[in-house]
């Protein structure tokens, strides 16, 4: 508990900008390395196997978010409960976190693995996959689902490590497995590609890396963690509602991304066929990866916001929110500038035919034009999760993935003969509208702080 209290004091008193750097740098690095899993699968498969197989990895990605959403629900919910418990010095709750997390992971992962491996082909057909893309995607995704338990445990448990403020340890643990995947990808692809199983090699590399990472995470909580241990493994009836209250919005973020991208791929097949699916697949790989460092900054923000809110220091919560929003916006320039200036070169990371890559450059620019606004959205969602305001986080997610996007994606292609360009434009326009909604909700929450009590004694 002593280390938790030391971390608590730092979260409550350290200069906001230096705290942001200390929390965010390891979180961003850790999340970027994790994001490289599917990103590098797409790069290696695209360069070493072929564009069709790259399209298969890309079209499979939304369905891997079933695991990502499960891990996020359990991990974000548990981390939010933990950081607020640290702020309140609630030792009893702290000791229940990991036993409850492990039991939830075991139960949900077995269900996902059984259903996912049984109905892989039917699931992929929802996205309009057919022919060679469908066959390759089925082989890849079935193997990925076999590793559900490993990825769900290490990702959700890593969020608990971040929730207690141990961002450097979280980065080192999760980064090692992801780097191993990057090393194993070309090796496994090279070995299996002569047998026509290059895409399967990428999947095997991924689940082997995830197994090693899960084993190392288990060892950490059993042997090295000072104040958060894996105790009795069972679903705690008092803790479960608190975890789900916050975690469901994180689950929805992932699952509704699945819905959103499934709609995108189906519309691409309608308006542009396989070529448009490959182009959008490459663009969405960049888009999804570009969000990873922003999520990293938000992971650094979560323990700071949750702990200060638990201690009732609402002024500091507002200050920290502003610092983290500004930092996320600056971070977004790392991806925004190259995509807007060199869209063809970015797409050619995945597509070896430069003519095909060039044909999608203008639409890629349009899609990415509002990415620079996303820092405020992600920090706002994390703020509401950290404060236990699950409904607000959920509504933001619903607006982004469903309420705004799907109508725009259906209507815009039919206006003025835009066709496939309307699908790309719908992504950008959704995020432009959403940032206005996000900021109004966030400032509304800040106004409520003025009527709350003074900070607790630290």
Buried (B, 14 or more C-beta within 10 A) or exposed (E): BEBBEEBBEBBBEBEBBEBBBBBBBBBBBBBBBBBBBBBBBBBBBBBBBBBBBBBBBBBBBBBBBBBBBBBBBBBBBBBBBBBBBBBBBBEEBBBBBBBBBBBBBBEBBEEBBEBBBEEBBEBBBBBBBBEBBBBBBBBBBBBBBBBBBBBBBBBBBBBBBBBBBBBBBBBBBBBBBBEBBBEBBBEBBEEBBEEEBBBBBBBBBBBBBBBBBBBBBBEBBEEEBEBBBBBEBEBBEEBBEBBBBBBBBBBBBBBBBBBBBBBBBBBBBBBBEBBBBBBBBBBBBBBBBBBBBBBBBBBBBBBBBBBBBBBBBBEBBBBBBEBBBBBBBEBBEEBBEBBBEEBBBBBBBBBEEEEBBBBBBEBBBBBBBBBBBBBBBBBBBBBBBBBBBBEBBBBBBBBBBBBBBBEBBBEBBEEEEBBBBBBBBBBBBBBEBBBEBBBEBBEEBBEEBEEEEEBEEE
